[in-house]
Amino acid sequence: MDVTTLAMIYLGTWRPSALAAAGRLEVRDPAAPAAADTLFGVGQAAWSGSHF
């Protein structure tokens, strides 16, 4: 995966399973996207109100 995809997962913008379905992640184990969804799951996506 590239840095953009990693940031989307890390900051909670997209679920890993959705990125895998879109072809942004190479999946070798079919159970991995669901496990990653649980591992990186957040209740709310990160947000910053400052404009920098």
Number of C-alpha atoms within 10 A of each C-alpha: 10 8 8 10 15 15 12 15 20 17 16 19 16 18 20 27 21 14 17 14 12 9 11 16 17 11 13 8 7 9 10 14 21 13 13 14 17 12 10 14 18 14 6 9 13 10 9 6 5 5 4 4
